[in-house]
Amino acid sequence: MLVFLPTVQESNRNETLELIVKYQIFDVLKHPVIQHYIDLKWEKYGFFGACMILLLKFFFIITWTILLTVVDWKLRHIYSFPKDWWRVALSIVCLTELLEATFIQNELNNLAATKLYNQKFGFLYDCLVIALLLLVIITHLVNISLHTNYILSWLHVQCVAITLPPLNDVHTFSQRFFGPFLAMVSSIIPIIFKFLFIYIQFFLPFAFAYYVVFGGLEQLPEFNNIASCIFTVFRISIIDGYNYEAMYEKDPVMTFILVGSLIALEAILAVNLLIAMLTHAFNSDKGHLQEKLYMQRARILLYLEKYPYFSTKNNEVHNYIYAIADPIVAPYYKEENISKEEHYINTVVLEIKVSGTINF
């Protein structure tokens, strides 16, 4: 039997969850007592805090998207006062949000040292978005001072175009319905990179073969340089539109060989291979989705409890468990086909105190 017994000690209350998240201890996390403890905190303040994080991220994305797209890039360096006062105010709001995001990123960087923020991909992704926004600001300021330089204006537009897709890629929090599906993403990303490695092994030889056979022809300008040739070959591999008639007119035999083999390998074999790899990844992680959901919730709770409001809510939850509720009790281990006395002898009582000490 596993019993959660809160104590009156106020320090290191979250040490148990911190240890679970830090060392990814799924064997302890999947126990009903720990899951019930996380559910209790999630119900009291975790879900509300996750919603607030999501709303703030939406506000961050919307304000930056408006600032980057509402004015045509050819007129973006022109500020006519007092008509454009809202652009200045919106810029100040966006800069304030960016400074706050940078501060949060520094906090997460400190957490990374203790492995509490151990999702390296998400951490690097957030750093990339902040760096791109800083680059947009710098190029915009340079564009205002040197707006006659077309290259600087073009560079600013390219920075905006590169920044918008990752900026609008919203990070979703761990709800009970969506959480297990979002937990699959961490397993899909390595599979995608493995597939791309295999895909490139077939793709690049075909791209150079197309360039050698069809390059330099006026009727096939898409094969005249390597970049456009690679993109055209990619379109062929996904059975998109391409100038098959001109290719056939140039070299019918090589057209049959190259187009047929490329479609067979890339459009049929490679796609089915990707489906098989993803199916295997989904089946492998099916039994761990619930644990990953609770690990995400525990990570969010630890992040929220660094703020005073949610820290107070955390204290209220512990006071509720200590003063009002009964101890959280769940069966820990029980063998089948044994008597009650034998089960009592073989029972292990594990006391998880809020101070983090574990006594057997």
MOQUIUR-V645218 format. One record per helix or strand. SS is the DSSP state (alpha for helix, beta for strand). FROM is the first residue (numbers start at 0). LEN is the number of residues. If there is no record, write none. Layout:
BEGIN
ss: (SS:SS)
from: (FROM:FROM)
len: (LEN:LEN)
END
This chain:
BEGIN
ss: (beta:alpha:alpha:alpha:alpha:alpha:alpha:alpha:alpha:alpha:alpha:alpha:alpha:alpha:beta:alpha:beta:beta)
from: (1:14:25:31:84:119:149:178:184:217:225:243:251:307:327:339:349:357)
len: (3:9:4:38:29:26:18:5:30:6:12:7:53:16:3:6:3:2)
END
